[in-house]
Amino acid sequence: MTSKIVRVALIAAVAAASLSVAACQPKATEATDAASDAASAVVESVEASAEVVASDAASS
């Protein structure tokens, strides 16, 4: 269980870093939009993983 929590925390940190980098860049091209969409997908994936970990912890 500890490794799951560490993995989710690491993914969340990467997602937050990518969002902050995307937010600090000027929106000049469609590539920026694609990067922002990818970062949003990562955040949604992290949230889903966190819910799974929380439900596993609650059932244990």
N, C-alpha and C positions, 0 to 999 in steps of 0.2 A: 504494500500500500504506500509506503514511503516513496518508492521510486515513481509511482504514479503522480503523487503530489509534486515531486520535484520536476517531473516532466511537464506537468500542466503549468507550473510556475515559470519554467524556462520558456515554454511556448508563449505564455502571456507576456513575458518580458520582451521577447522578440516581436510580438505583435504590437506592443506599445511603442517600441523603438521604431518600427517601420511606419506606424501611424504618425509619430512625431516628425520623422524625416519627410514623409509625404506632405504633412501640413506646413512645414517650413519652406517647401519648394514653391516657386511661382508656377501657376497652372498655365503652361504654355502649349502643351501638345496633348494628343489623345493618349500618349504613352503614360502621362501622369494620371489620367483617368483610369487607365488599365491598372496601374500600380495601386491606386486608391481602392479600386474594386477588389484587387487581390488582397490587400491589407484587411479590408472589411470581411472577406471570406475567411481569412485566418482568424480574425477576432470571433466570428461566429463559430468556427471550429473549436476554438479554445473554450468558449462558453459552453458548447455542447460537451466537450471533454470534462470540464469542471462539473457539469451536472451529473455525468456518469460517475465520476469519482465520488461526488457527494452522495449519490444514491448507493454506491458500493459501500461507502463508509457507514451510512445509516443502516444498511442491512446487516452489517457485520456485528 
